[in-house]
Every structure is written in C-alpha cells, then in structure tokens.
Amino acid sequence: MGHEERAQSHFVKLKTPHAGLTKRQVTLQIACVGEVGAEQPKLGMVCRGTDAIWKRESHLYDPRVWVCFQKKAWMDRKTQLK
C-alpha cells in the first residue's frame, strides 16, 4: 500500500495486548460556556474501573479535570450526579 492510499484510508488498525482493551476505556465530557469571561466547567473523564482505583490514583490527575470511575466507562445518569 502506497503513502497516498494510507492517507486516504478511513480506518486505523490498532494492536492491543488482549481482547479486553477493545472495549471502551474512557469517556471524555467536554462542555463550555459561550459567555465572554464566564467560568468554564472542568473537563470530565469517566474511566473504566471502580472508585477503589480513584482512591489510589486521585493525586495523579490534574485538578482542572473531573475524574471518576464507572464499570463500563459510560457517562450515565448515576455518574453525572456524582
């Protein structure tokens, strides 16, 4: 496959160590306020896992990012209300 063919491809093939990594690992929640000078909300990151991970790793995340863990990395109603 030549360079031009790769550049026009709509698919990216990634190798993963095992089948479990083919599932969603994180969901990013990005919101903004359009008013000039308004305080912007934090970026949201919902990671796959449990709150036990958060207790061990919370000091590793930037304080400007809201991070939580959910079994399937979904931003569901329960997660939004945290």
Buried (B, 14 or more C-beta within 10 A) or exposed (E): EEEEEEEEEEEEEEEEEEEEEEEEEEBEBEEEEEEEEEEEEBBBBBBBBEEEBBEEEEEEEEEEEBBBBBEEBEBEEEBEEE
